[in-house]
Amino acid sequence: MIPIEHVVVFAGLLFVIGAAGVIIRRNALILLMCVQLMMAASTLVLVAFARLHGEPHGQVLAVLAIVVMAAQAAIGLGVLVAFFRGRETLDVEEARELKW
């Protein structure tokens, strides 16, 4: 059995990598993947603590979080495809022009 400390450290590292990707990168597809990585890290911690306490409620919430992540990915990829067809780039700086 893996100690809970190892799981929390691993999830923390995944979250930090995702947050660094969101801050540093300017490609919208990379940003979407980094947000997915951050959500997966939080789901991993949720499952780990649910297993630690022996409660199935955390695992049910984790399944719901995975469903939300899948919906976010589907909608986000649809928006990115529409944006790419119009601008032929996935640069986030180009998306700022859509505000006006």
DRENKETOR-27578 format. One record per atom (N, C-alpha, C): residue number from 1; x negated, y negated, z negated; atom name. Coordinates in steps of 0.05 Angstrom, whole numbers. Example, Ala and Ser with C-alpha at 12.3 -4.5 7.8 and 13.67 -1.06 7.14 Angstrom:
DRENKETOR-27578
<r pos="1" c1="-264" c2="114" c3="-156" site="N"/>
<r pos="1" c1="-246" c2="90" c3="-156" site="CA"/>
<r pos="1" c1="-264" c2="66" c3="-156" site="C"/>
<r pos="2" c1="-257" c2="45" c3="-142" site="N"/>
<r pos="2" c1="-273" c2="21" c3="-143" site="CA"/>
<r pos="2" c1="-258" c2="-1" c3="-157" site="C"/>
end
This chain:
DRENKETOR-27578
<r pos="1" c1="-17" c2="24" c3="0" site="N"/>
<r pos="1" c1="0" c2="0" c3="0" site="CA"/>
<r pos="1" c1="-18" c2="-25" c3="0" site="C"/>
<r pos="2" c1="-11" c2="-44" c3="16" site="N"/>
<r pos="2" c1="-26" c2="-68" c3="19" site="CA"/>
<r pos="2" c1="-18" c2="-88" c3="-3" site="C"/>
<r pos="3" c1="-38" c2="-99" c3="-17" site="N"/>
<r pos="3" c1="-31" c2="-119" c3="-38" site="CA"/>
<r pos="3" c1="-18" c2="-144" c3="-27" site="C"/>
<r pos="4" c1="0" c2="-155" c3="-43" site="N"/>
<r pos="4" c1="15" c2="-178" c3="-34" site="CA"/>
<r pos="4" c1="-3" c2="-202" c3="-28" site="C"/>
<r pos="5" c1="-25" c2="-204" c3="-42" site="N"/>
<r pos="5" c1="-43" c2="-226" c3="-38" site="CA"/>
<r pos="5" c1="-55" c2="-226" c3="-10" site="C"/>
<r pos="6" c1="-61" c2="-202" c3="0" site="N"/>
<r pos="6" c1="-72" c2="-200" c3="27" site="CA"/>
<r pos="6" c1="-51" c2="-208" c3="48" site="C"/>
<r pos="7" c1="-26" c2="-201" c3="44" site="N"/>
<r pos="7" c1="-5" c2="-208" c3="63" site="CA"/>
<r pos="7" c1="-1" c2="-238" c3="63" site="C"/>
<r pos="8" c1="-1" c2="-250" c3="39" site="N"/>
<r pos="8" c1="3" c2="-279" c3="37" site="CA"/>
<r pos="8" c1="-20" c2="-295" c3="50" site="C"/>
<r pos="9" c1="-44" c2="-285" c3="45" site="N"/>
<r pos="9" c1="-68" c2="-298" c3="58" site="CA"/>
<r pos="9" c1="-66" c2="-296" c3="88" site="C"/>
<r pos="10" c1="-59" c2="-272" c3="98" site="N"/>
<r pos="10" c1="-57" c2="-267" c3="127" site="CA"/>
<r pos="10" c1="-36" c2="-285" c3="139" site="C"/>
<r pos="11" c1="-13" c2="-287" c3="126" site="N"/>
<r pos="11" c1="9" c2="-304" c3="136" site="CA"/>
<r pos="11" c1="1" c2="-333" c3="135" site="C"/>
<r pos="12" c1="-13" c2="-341" c3="114" site="N"/>
<r pos="12" c1="-23" c2="-368" c3="112" site="CA"/>
<r pos="12" c1="-42" c2="-375" c3="135" site="C"/>
<r pos="13" c1="-60" c2="-356" c3="141" site="N"/>
<r pos="13" c1="-78" c2="-361" c3="164" site="CA"/>
<r pos="13" c1="-63" c2="-363" c3="190" site="C"/>
<r pos="14" c1="-43" c2="-346" c3="194" site="N"/>
<r pos="14" c1="-26" c2="-348" c3="218" site="CA"/>
<r pos="14" c1="-12" c2="-375" c3="220" site="C"/>
<r pos="15" c1="-2" c2="-384" c3="197" site="N"/>
<r pos="15" c1="13" c2="-409" c3="197" site="CA"/>
<r pos="15" c1="-6" c2="-432" c3="203" site="C"/>
<r pos="16" c1="-30" c2="-432" c3="192" site="N"/>
<r pos="16" c1="-50" c2="-453" c3="197" site="CA"/>
<r pos="16" c1="-59" c2="-453" c3="226" site="C"/>
<r pos="17" c1="-62" c2="-430" c3="238" site="N"/>
<r pos="17" c1="-69" c2="-428" c3="266" site="CA"/>
<r pos="17" c1="-47" c2="-440" c3="283" site="C"/>
<r pos="18" c1="-22" c2="-433" c3="276" site="N"/>
<r pos="18" c1="1" c2="-445" c3="291" site="CA"/>
<r pos="18" c1="3" c2="-475" c3="288" site="C"/>
<r pos="19" c1="-1" c2="-484" c3="263" site="N"/>
<r pos="19" c1="0" c2="-513" c3="258" site="CA"/>
<r pos="19" c1="-22" c2="-528" c3="273" site="C"/>
<r pos="20" c1="-46" c2="-516" c3="273" site="N"/>
<r pos="20" c1="-68" c2="-529" c3="287" site="CA"/>
<r pos="20" c1="-62" c2="-530" c3="317" site="C"/>
<r pos="21" c1="-50" c2="-509" c3="328" site="N"/>
<r pos="21" c1="-43" c2="-509" c3="356" site="CA"/>
<r pos="21" c1="-22" c2="-530" c3="363" site="C"/>
<r pos="22" c1="-3" c2="-534" c3="345" site="N"/>
<r pos="22" c1="17" c2="-555" c3="349" site="CA"/>
<r pos="22" c1="4" c2="-583" c3="349" site="C"/>
<r pos="23" c1="-15" c2="-587" c3="331" site="N"/>
<r pos="23" c1="-27" c2="-613" c3="328" site="CA"/>
<r pos="23" c1="-47" c2="-618" c3="351" site="C"/>
<r pos="24" c1="-62" c2="-598" c3="360" site="N"/>
<r pos="24" c1="-84" c2="-603" c3="379" site="CA"/>
<r pos="24" c1="-75" c2="-601" c3="408" site="C"/>
<r pos="25" c1="-58" c2="-582" c3="415" site="N"/>
<r pos="25" c1="-52" c2="-577" c3="443" site="CA"/>
<r pos="25" c1="-31" c2="-596" c3="454" site="C"/>
<r pos="26" c1="-31" c2="-599" c3="480" site="N"/>
<r pos="26" c1="-12" c2="-616" c3="494" site="CA"/>
<r pos="26" c1="5" c2="-602" c3="514" site="C"/>
<r pos="27" c1="1" c2="-576" c3="517" site="N"/>
<r pos="27" c1="17" c2="-560" c3="535" site="CA"/>
<r pos="27" c1="42" c2="-551" c3="521" site="C"/>
<r pos="28" c1="66" c2="-555" c3="533" site="N"/>
<r pos="28" c1="91" c2="-549" c3="519" site="CA"/>
<r pos="28" c1="94" c2="-519" c3="515" site="C"/>
<r pos="29" c1="84" c2="-503" c3="533" site="N"/>
<r pos="29" c1="86" c2="-474" c3="529" site="CA"/>
<r pos="29" c1="70" c2="-465" c3="505" site="C"/>
<r pos="30" c1="46" c2="-476" c3="502" site="N"/>
<r pos="30" c1="29" c2="-469" c3="480" site="CA"/>
<r pos="30" c1="42" c2="-479" c3="454" site="C"/>
<r pos="31" c1="54" c2="-502" c3="455" site="N"/>
<r pos="31" c1="68" c2="-513" c3="431" site="CA"/>
<r pos="31" c1="91" c2="-494" c3="422" site="C"/>
<r pos="32" c1="106" c2="-484" c3="442" site="N"/>
<r pos="32" c1="127" c2="-465" c3="436" site="CA"/>
<r pos="32" c1="116" c2="-440" c3="423" site="C"/>
<r pos="33" c1="94" c2="-430" c3="434" site="N"/>
<r pos="33" c1="82" c2="-405" c3="423" site="CA"/>
<r pos="33" c1="72" c2="-410" c3="395" site="C"/>
<r pos="34" c1="60" c2="-433" c3="390" site="N"/>
<r pos="34" c1="50" c2="-439" c3="363" site="CA"/>
<r pos="34" c1="73" c2="-442" c3="342" site="C"/>
<r pos="35" c1="95" c2="-453" c3="350" site="N"/>
<r pos="35" c1="118" c2="-455" c3="332" site="CA"/>
<r pos="35" c1="128" c2="-427" c3="327" site="C"/>
<r pos="36" c1="129" c2="-410" c3="347" site="N"/>
<r pos="36" c1="137" c2="-382" c3="342" site="CA"/>
<r pos="36" c1="118" c2="-368" c3="323" site="C"/>
<r pos="37" c1="92" c2="-373" c3="326" site="N"/>
<r pos="37" c1="72" c2="-361" c3="308" site="CA"/>
<r pos="37" c1="77" c2="-371" c3="279" site="C"/>
<r pos="38" c1="84" c2="-396" c3="275" site="N"/>
<r pos="38" c1="89" c2="-406" c3="248" site="CA"/>
<r pos="38" c1="114" c2="-393" c3="236" site="C"/>
<r pos="39" c1="135" c2="-390" c3="253" site="N"/>
<r pos="39" c1="159" c2="-377" c3="243" site="CA"/>
<r pos="39" c1="154" c2="-348" c3="237" site="C"/>
<r pos="40" c1="138" c2="-334" c3="253" site="N"/>
<r pos="40" c1="131" c2="-306" c3="247" site="CA"/>
<r pos="40" c1="116" c2="-303" c3="221" site="C"/>
<r pos="41" c1="98" c2="-322" c3="215" site="N"/>
<r pos="41" c1="83" c2="-322" c3="190" site="CA"/>
<r pos="41" c1="102" c2="-325" c3="166" site="C"/>
<r pos="42" c1="121" c2="-343" c3="168" site="N"/>
<r pos="42" c1="140" c2="-346" c3="146" site="CA"/>
<r pos="42" c1="158" c2="-322" c3="143" site="C"/>
<r pos="43" c1="165" c2="-309" c3="165" site="N"/>
<r pos="43" c1="181" c2="-284" c3="163" site="CA"/>
<r pos="43" c1="165" c2="-262" c3="151" site="C"/>
<r pos="44" c1="140" c2="-261" c3="157" site="N"/>
<r pos="44" c1="122" c2="-240" c3="145" site="CA"/>
<r pos="44" c1="121" c2="-243" c3="115" site="C"/>
<r pos="45" c1="119" c2="-267" c3="105" site="N"/>
<r pos="45" c1="119" c2="-272" c3="76" site="CA"/>
<r pos="45" c1="146" c2="-264" c3="64" site="C"/>
<r pos="46" c1="167" c2="-271" c3="77" site="N"/>
<r pos="46" c1="194" c2="-264" c3="68" site="CA"/>
<r pos="46" c1="197" c2="-233" c3="65" site="C"/>
<r pos="47" c1="188" c2="-219" c3="84" site="N"/>
<r pos="47" c1="190" c2="-189" c3="83" site="CA"/>
<r pos="47" c1="172" c2="-178" c3="61" site="C"/>
<r pos="48" c1="148" c2="-190" c3="59" site="N"/>
<r pos="48" c1="129" c2="-180" c3="38" site="CA"/>
<r pos="48" c1="140" c2="-183" c3="10" site="C"/>
<r pos="49" c1="152" c2="-207" c3="5" site="N"/>
<r pos="49" c1="163" c2="-211" c3="-22" site="CA"/>
<r pos="49" c1="188" c2="-195" c3="-27" site="C"/>
<r pos="50" c1="204" c2="-190" c3="-5" site="N"/>
<r pos="50" c1="227" c2="-173" c3="-8" site="CA"/>
<r pos="50" c1="219" c2="-145" c3="-15" site="C"/>
<r pos="51" c1="198" c2="-135" c3="-3" site="N"/>
<r pos="51" c1="188" c2="-108" c3="-9" site="CA"/>
<r pos="51" c1="176" c2="-107" c3="-37" site="C"/>
<r pos="52" c1="163" c2="-128" c3="-45" site="N"/>
<r pos="52" c1="151" c2="-129" c3="-72" site="CA"/>
<r pos="52" c1="172" c2="-126" c3="-93" site="C"/>
<r pos="53" c1="195" c2="-140" c3="-89" site="N"/>
<r pos="53" c1="216" c2="-140" c3="-110" site="CA"/>
<r pos="53" c1="236" c2="-117" c3="-105" site="C"/>
<r pos="54" c1="234" c2="-103" c3="-83" site="N"/>
<r pos="54" c1="252" c2="-81" c3="-78" site="CA"/>
<r pos="54" c1="280" c2="-89" c3="-70" site="C"/>
<r pos="55" c1="284" c2="-113" c3="-61" site="N"/>
<r pos="55" c1="310" c2="-123" c3="-53" site="CA"/>
<r pos="55" c1="313" c2="-123" c3="-23" site="C"/>
<r pos="56" c1="335" c2="-114" c3="-13" site="N"/>
<r pos="56" c1="339" c2="-114" c3="16" site="CA"/>
<r pos="56" c1="348" c2="-141" c3="27" site="C"/>
<r pos="57" c1="355" c2="-160" c3="10" site="N"/>
<r pos="57" c1="365" c2="-186" c3="19" site="CA"/>
<r pos="57" c1="344" c2="-201" c3="36" site="C"/>
<r pos="58" c1="319" c2="-199" c3="27" site="N"/>
<r pos="58" c1="298" c2="-213" c3="42" site="CA"/>
<r pos="58" c1="294" c2="-201" c3="70" site="C"/>
<r pos="59" c1="297" c2="-175" c3="72" site="N"/>
<r pos="59" c1="294" c2="-162" c3="98" site="CA"/>
<r pos="59" c1="317" c2="-169" c3="116" site="C"/>
<r pos="60" c1="341" c2="-172" c3="105" site="N"/>
<r pos="60" c1="364" c2="-180" c3="121" site="CA"/>
<r pos="60" c1="359" c2="-209" c3="132" site="C"/>
<r pos="61" c1="349" c2="-226" c3="114" site="N"/>
<r pos="61" c1="343" c2="-253" c3="123" site="CA"/>
<r pos="61" c1="321" c2="-254" c3="144" site="C"/>
<r pos="62" c1="302" c2="-235" c3="142" site="N"/>
<r pos="62" c1="280" c2="-234" c3="161" site="CA"/>
<r pos="62" c1="291" c2="-226" c3="189" site="C"/>
<r pos="63" c1="310" c2="-207" c3="189" site="N"/>
<r pos="63" c1="323" c2="-199" c3="214" site="CA"/>
<r pos="63" c1="338" c2="-223" c3="226" site="C"/>
<r pos="64" c1="352" c2="-238" c3="210" site="N"/>
<r pos="64" c1="365" c2="-262" c3="220" site="CA"/>
<r pos="64" c1="345" c2="-283" c3="230" site="C"/>
<r pos="65" c1="322" c2="-285" c3="217" site="N"/>
<r pos="65" c1="302" c2="-304" c3="226" site="CA"/>
<r pos="65" c1="290" c2="-295" c3="253" site="C"/>
<r pos="66" c1="287" c2="-269" c3="256" site="N"/>
<r pos="66" c1="277" c2="-259" c3="282" site="CA"/>
<r pos="66" c1="298" c2="-265" c3="304" site="C"/>
<r pos="67" c1="323" c2="-262" c3="298" site="N"/>
<r pos="67" c1="344" c2="-269" c3="318" site="CA"/>
<r pos="67" c1="343" c2="-298" c3="325" site="C"/>
<r pos="68" c1="339" c2="-316" c3="306" site="N"/>
<r pos="68" c1="336" c2="-344" c3="311" site="CA"/>
<r pos="68" c1="311" c2="-350" c3="327" site="C"/>
<r pos="69" c1="289" c2="-336" c3="321" site="N"/>
<r pos="69" c1="265" c2="-340" c3="337" site="CA"/>
<r pos="69" c1="269" c2="-331" c3="366" site="C"/>
<r pos="70" c1="283" c2="-310" c3="370" site="N"/>
<r pos="70" c1="289" c2="-301" c3="398" site="CA"/>
<r pos="70" c1="306" c2="-321" c3="413" site="C"/>
<r pos="71" c1="326" c2="-332" c3="399" site="N"/>
<r pos="71" c1="343" c2="-352" c3="412" site="CA"/>
<r pos="71" c1="327" c2="-377" c3="418" site="C"/>
<r pos="72" c1="310" c2="-385" c3="399" site="N"/>
<r pos="72" c1="293" c2="-409" c3="404" site="CA"/>
<r pos="72" c1="275" c2="-405" c3="427" site="C"/>
<r pos="73" c1="263" c2="-381" c3="430" site="N"/>
<r pos="73" c1="245" c2="-376" c3="452" site="CA"/>
<r pos="73" c1="260" c2="-376" c3="479" site="C"/>
<r pos="74" c1="284" c2="-364" c3="479" site="N"/>
<r pos="74" c1="300" c2="-364" c3="504" site="CA"/>
<r pos="74" c1="308" c2="-392" c3="513" site="C"/>
<r pos="75" c1="318" c2="-407" c3="494" site="N"/>
<r pos="75" c1="327" c2="-435" c3="501" site="CA"/>
<r pos="75" c1="303" c2="-452" c3="507" site="C"/>
<r pos="76" c1="281" c2="-449" c3="492" site="N"/>
<r pos="76" c1="257" c2="-465" c3="497" site="CA"/>
<r pos="76" c1="245" c2="-459" c3="524" site="C"/>
<r pos="77" c1="244" c2="-433" c3="532" site="N"/>
<r pos="77" c1="233" c2="-426" c3="558" site="CA"/>
<r pos="77" c1="251" c2="-437" c3="580" site="C"/>
<r pos="78" c1="277" c2="-436" c3="576" site="N"/>
<r pos="78" c1="295" c2="-447" c3="596" site="CA"/>
<r pos="78" c1="291" c2="-477" c3="600" site="C"/>
<r pos="79" c1="288" c2="-491" c3="578" site="N"/>
<r pos="79" c1="282" c2="-520" c3="580" site="CA"/>
<r pos="79" c1="255" c2="-525" c3="594" site="C"/>
<r pos="80" c1="235" c2="-509" c3="587" site="N"/>
<r pos="80" c1="209" c2="-513" c3="599" site="CA"/>
<r pos="80" c1="209" c2="-507" c3="629" site="C"/>
<r pos="81" c1="224" c2="-487" c3="638" site="N"/>
<r pos="81" c1="227" c2="-481" c3="666" site="CA"/>
<r pos="81" c1="240" c2="-504" c3="681" site="C"/>
<r pos="82" c1="262" c2="-515" c3="669" site="N"/>
<r pos="82" c1="275" c2="-538" c3="681" site="CA"/>
<r pos="82" c1="257" c2="-562" c3="682" site="C"/>
<r pos="83" c1="242" c2="-567" c3="661" site="N"/>
<r pos="83" c1="223" c2="-589" c3="661" site="CA"/>
<r pos="83" c1="201" c2="-585" c3="682" site="C"/>
<r pos="84" c1="191" c2="-561" c3="684" site="N"/>
<r pos="84" c1="169" c2="-556" c3="703" site="CA"/>
<r pos="84" c1="179" c2="-559" c3="732" site="C"/>
<r pos="85" c1="203" c2="-551" c3="737" site="N"/>
<r pos="85" c1="214" c2="-555" c3="764" site="CA"/>
<r pos="85" c1="217" c2="-584" c3="772" site="C"/>
<r pos="86" c1="223" c2="-601" c3="752" site="N"/>
<r pos="86" c1="227" c2="-629" c3="758" site="CA"/>
<r pos="86" c1="200" c2="-644" c3="759" site="C"/>
<r pos="87" c1="181" c2="-638" c3="741" site="N"/>
<r pos="87" c1="157" c2="-653" c3="739" site="CA"/>
<r pos="87" c1="132" c2="-639" c3="749" site="C"/>
<r pos="88" c1="134" c2="-612" c3="753" site="N"/>
<r pos="88" c1="111" c2="-595" c3="761" site="CA"/>
<r pos="88" c1="88" c2="-597" c3="742" site="C"/>
<r pos="89" c1="93" c2="-601" c3="716" site="N"/>
<r pos="89" c1="73" c2="-600" c3="695" site="CA"/>
<r pos="89" c1="87" c2="-593" c3="669" site="C"/>
<r pos="90" c1="71" c2="-583" c3="650" site="N"/>
<r pos="90" c1="82" c2="-577" c3="624" site="CA"/>
<r pos="90" c1="68" c2="-594" c3="603" site="C"/>
<r pos="91" c1="56" c2="-617" c3="611" site="N"/>
<r pos="91" c1="43" c2="-635" c3="593" site="CA"/>
<r pos="91" c1="63" c2="-650" c3="576" site="C"/>
<r pos="92" c1="58" c2="-650" c3="550" site="N"/>
<r pos="92" c1="77" c2="-663" c3="532" site="CA"/>
<r pos="92" c1="78" c2="-694" c3="536" site="C"/>
<r pos="93" c1="56" c2="-705" c3="545" site="N"/>
<r pos="93" c1="55" c2="-734" c3="550" site="CA"/>
<r pos="93" c1="75" c2="-741" c3="572" site="C"/>
<r pos="94" c1="79" c2="-724" c3="592" site="N"/>
<r pos="94" c1="99" c2="-729" c3="613" site="CA"/>
<r pos="94" c1="127" c2="-729" c3="602" site="C"/>
<r pos="95" c1="132" c2="-713" c3="581" site="N"/>
<r pos="95" c1="159" c2="-711" c3="570" site="CA"/>
<r pos="95" c1="167" c2="-737" c3="555" site="C"/>
<r pos="96" c1="147" c2="-752" c3="547" site="N"/>
<r pos="96" c1="154" c2="-778" c3="533" site="CA"/>
<r pos="96" c1="168" c2="-797" c3="552" site="C"/>
<r pos="97" c1="163" c2="-794" c3="578" site="N"/>
<r pos="97" c1="177" c2="-812" c3="597" site="CA"/>
<r pos="97" c1="206" c2="-806" c3="599" site="C"/>
<r pos="98" c1="215" c2="-783" c3="590" site="N"/>
<r pos="98" c1="243" c2="-776" c3="592" site="CA"/>
<r pos="98" c1="260" c2="-791" c3="572" site="C"/>
<r pos="99" c1="247" c2="-804" c3="552" site="N"/>
<r pos="99" c1="262" c2="-819" c3="532" site="CA"/>
<r pos="99" c1="276" c2="-843" c3="544" site="C"/>
<r pos="100" c1="264" c2="-855" c3="564" site="N"/>
<r pos="100" c1="275" c2="-880" c3="575" site="CA"/>
<r pos="100" c1="291" c2="-874" c3="599" site="C"/>
end
